[in-house]
């Protein structure tokens, strides 16, 4: 646990020193959502219908934008190899890096989502459903993404390959999350979708640190 806390503190400090890279996913998120009404039209009913899907697609792409650097900087400067040789639990260190990525890259997207929900004419019920799906679903992106990053960390310019690996795996998450908001729009219960997202989160939380640690060992050998 001490190694987990130390690793998180280190990653958060490094992230906030590179503020420009921290704000890239947030700026991308805002720009994508701002441009969609220009393409589909400013009609309130149209925006309300496509708004949840727009926000979730933008959040997914924004998370992938900064995910490639999850292990790459430590791999390039040799810190990752030193961590593996230090005797510390590699799955715990991986989990600390995943948590840092979620806090730095994705939490700002969730915090700004109320303003963007108003921009897309979402109702209060739709917004609360959207917020719950983002809180449960976005950690899954970081957890599943860490496995892909571990597999491609030794590949030069592996960002495109990473997206090709991860996007098909994350399509069910996107479908379930947007269906929950659509159900809220017509005053239907969406507990089933939330339970599915929670199950995906728990499964990813149990599997990802171990799988990512194994993938890193394979990439470094």
C-alpha positions as CSV (number, residue, x, y, z in Angstrom):
1,X,0.0,0.0,0.0
2,X,2.9,2.4,0.7
3,X,4.2,1.8,-2.8
4,X,0.7,2.4,-4.2
5,X,0.5,5.8,-2.4
6,X,4.0,6.8,-3.4
7,X,3.4,5.9,-7.0
8,X,0.2,7.9,-7.2
9,X,1.8,10.9,-5.6
10,X,4.7,10.7,-8.1
11,X,2.4,10.3,-11.1
12,X,0.1,13.2,-10.0
13,X,3.1,15.5,-9.5
14,X,4.5,14.7,-12.9
15,X,1.1,15.2,-14.5
16,X,0.6,18.6,-13.1
17,X,4.1,19.7,-14.1
18,X,3.1,19.0,-17.7
19,X,-0.1,21.0,-17.6
20,X,-0.4,21.4,-21.4
21,X,-0.7,17.6,-21.8
22,X,-3.1,17.3,-18.9
23,X,-5.5,19.8,-20.5
24,X,-5.4,18.2,-24.0
25,X,-8.1,15.6,-23.3
26,X,-10.3,18.3,-21.7
27,X,-9.9,20.7,-24.6
28,X,-10.6,17.9,-27.1
29,X,-13.7,16.9,-25.2
30,X,-15.1,20.4,-25.2
31,X,-14.3,21.0,-28.9
32,X,-15.9,17.8,-30.1
33,X,-19.1,18.5,-28.2
34,X,-19.1,22.1,-29.3
35,X,-18.8,21.2,-33.0
36,X,-21.5,18.6,-33.1
37,X,-24.4,21.0,-33.0
38,X,-22.9,22.7,-36.1
39,X,-23.1,19.4,-38.0
40,X,-26.5,18.0,-36.8
41,X,-28.3,21.3,-36.4
42,X,-29.2,23.5,-33.4
43,X,-32.7,22.1,-32.9
44,X,-33.3,21.3,-29.2
45,X,-35.0,18.0,-29.8
46,X,-32.3,16.9,-32.1
47,X,-29.6,17.8,-29.6
48,X,-31.4,16.1,-26.8
49,X,-31.7,12.9,-28.8
50,X,-28.0,12.7,-29.8
51,X,-26.5,14.5,-26.8
52,X,-25.8,11.5,-24.6
53,X,-24.1,9.6,-27.4
54,X,-22.1,12.7,-28.3
55,X,-20.8,13.2,-24.7
56,X,-20.0,9.5,-24.3
57,X,-18.1,9.2,-27.6
58,X,-16.2,12.4,-26.8
59,X,-15.3,11.1,-23.4
60,X,-14.2,7.8,-24.8
61,X,-11.9,9.4,-27.4
62,X,-10.6,12.0,-25.0
63,X,-9.6,9.2,-22.5
64,X,-7.8,7.3,-25.3
65,X,-6.0,10.5,-26.3
66,X,-4.0,10.6,-23.1
67,X,-3.9,6.8,-22.4
68,X,-0.9,6.1,-24.7
69,X,1.4,7.9,-22.2
70,X,0.2,5.8,-19.2
71,X,3.4,3.7,-19.2
72,X,5.4,5.1,-22.1
73,X,7.3,7.9,-20.4
74,X,8.5,5.5,-17.6
75,X,9.4,2.9,-20.3
76,X,11.4,5.4,-22.3
77,X,13.4,6.8,-19.3
78,X,14.0,3.4,-17.7
79,X,11.9,4.1,-14.6
80,X,9.5,1.2,-15.5
81,X,12.3,-1.3,-15.5
82,X,13.6,0.0,-12.2
83,X,10.2,-0.3,-10.7
84,X,10.0,-3.9,-11.9
85,X,13.4,-4.7,-10.4
86,X,12.6,-2.9,-7.1
87,X,10.7,-5.9,-5.6
88,X,7.5,-3.8,-5.2
89,X,4.2,-5.4,-6.3
90,X,3.9,-4.5,-10.0
91,X,0.0,-4.9,-10.1
92,X,-0.3,-2.3,-7.2
93,X,2.0,0.1,-9.1
94,X,0.0,-0.4,-12.2
95,X,-3.3,0.3,-10.3
96,X,-1.8,3.5,-8.9
97,X,-0.9,4.7,-12.4
98,X,-4.4,3.8,-13.6
99,X,-6.0,5.7,-10.8
100,X,-3.7,8.7,-11.5
101,X,-4.7,8.7,-15.1
102,X,-8.4,8.6,-14.3
103,X,-8.1,11.4,-11.7
104,X,-6.0,13.7,-14.0
105,X,-7.5,13.0,-17.4
106,X,-11.1,11.9,-16.9
107,X,-12.4,13.5,-13.7
108,X,-12.2,17.0,-15.3
109,X,-14.4,15.8,-18.1
110,X,-17.0,14.6,-15.6
111,X,-16.8,17.9,-13.7
112,X,-17.5,20.0,-16.8
113,X,-20.2,17.7,-18.1
114,X,-23.1,19.7,-16.4
115,X,-22.3,22.7,-18.6
116,X,-22.1,20.6,-21.7
117,X,-25.4,18.8,-20.8
118,X,-27.1,22.2,-20.7
119,X,-25.5,23.1,-24.0
120,X,-27.0,19.9,-25.5
121,X,-30.5,20.5,-23.9
122,X,-30.4,17.4,-21.7
123,X,-33.1,17.2,-19.0
124,X,-32.3,16.9,-15.3
125,X,-33.1,13.2,-15.3
126,X,-30.9,12.6,-18.4
127,X,-28.1,14.5,-16.8
128,X,-28.1,12.5,-13.5
129,X,-28.2,9.2,-15.6
130,X,-25.3,10.5,-17.7
131,X,-23.3,11.5,-14.5
132,X,-23.8,8.0,-13.0
133,X,-22.8,6.2,-16.2
134,X,-19.7,8.4,-16.5
135,X,-18.7,7.7,-12.9
136,X,-19.1,3.9,-13.3
137,X,-18.0,3.6,-17.0
138,X,-15.0,5.9,-17.4
139,X,-12.9,3.9,-14.9
140,X,-13.5,0.9,-17.1
141,X,-11.8,2.8,-20.0
142,X,-8.7,3.4,-17.9
143,X,-8.6,-0.2,-16.6
144,X,-9.1,-1.9,-19.9
145,X,-6.9,0.6,-21.7
146,X,-4.0,-0.1,-19.3
147,X,-3.9,-3.7,-20.7
148,X,-3.6,-2.4,-24.2
149,X,-1.0,0.1,-23.3
150,X,1.0,-2.6,-21.6
151,X,1.0,-4.7,-24.7
152,X,2.0,-1.8,-27.0
153,X,4.4,0.1,-24.8
154,X,7.4,-1.1,-26.7
155,X,5.9,-0.2,-30.1
156,X,7.0,3.1,-31.5
157,X,4.0,5.3,-32.2
158,X,1.6,2.7,-31.0
159,X,-1.3,5.1,-30.5
160,X,-3.2,4.0,-33.6
161,X,-2.6,0.3,-32.8
162,X,-3.8,1.0,-29.3
163,X,-7.1,2.6,-30.5
164,X,-7.7,-0.4,-32.9
165,X,-7.2,-2.8,-30.0
166,X,-9.4,-1.0,-27.5
167,X,-12.3,0.5,-29.4
168,X,-14.0,-2.8,-30.2
169,X,-13.7,-3.9,-26.6
170,X,-15.3,-0.6,-25.4
171,X,-18.3,-0.7,-27.7
172,X,-20.5,-2.6,-25.2
173,X,-19.7,0.0,-22.5
174,X,-20.8,2.8,-24.9
175,X,-24.0,1.0,-25.8
176,X,-25.0,0.3,-22.2
177,X,-24.2,3.8,-21.0
178,X,-26.1,5.6,-23.7
179,X,-29.1,3.2,-23.3
180,X,-29.3,4.2,-19.6
181,X,-29.6,7.9,-20.5
182,X,-32.1,7.1,-23.3
183,X,-34.2,5.3,-20.7
184,X,-34.0,8.3,-18.4
185,X,-35.2,10.5,-21.2
186,X,-38.5,8.7,-21.4
187,X,-38.9,8.2,-17.6
188,X,-38.0,4.5,-17.5
189,X,-35.9,2.8,-14.9
190,X,-32.2,2.3,-15.8
191,X,-31.0,0.3,-12.8
192,X,-30.3,-2.7,-15.0
193,X,-27.8,-0.7,-17.1
194,X,-26.1,0.7,-13.9
195,X,-25.8,-2.8,-12.5
196,X,-24.2,-3.9,-15.7
197,X,-21.7,-1.0,-15.6
198,X,-20.9,-1.7,-12.0
199,X,-20.3,-5.4,-12.8
200,X,-18.0,-4.4,-15.7
201,X,-16.1,-2.0,-13.3
202,X,-15.6,-4.7,-10.7
203,X,-14.5,-7.3,-13.2
204,X,-12.1,-4.8,-14.8
205,X,-10.8,-3.8,-11.4
206,X,-10.0,-7.4,-10.5
207,X,-8.5,-8.3,-13.9
208,X,-6.7,-5.2,-15.2
209,X,-3.8,-4.8,-12.7
210,X,-2.7,-8.4,-13.1
211,X,-3.2,-8.5,-16.8
212,X,-1.4,-5.1,-17.3
213,X,1.5,-6.2,-15.1
214,X,1.9,-9.4,-17.2
215,X,1.7,-7.4,-20.4
216,X,4.4,-5.1,-19.2
217,X,6.7,-8.0,-18.3
218,X,6.1,-9.5,-21.8
219,X,6.9,-6.2,-23.5
220,X,10.1,-5.7,-21.5
221,X,11.4,-9.2,-22.2
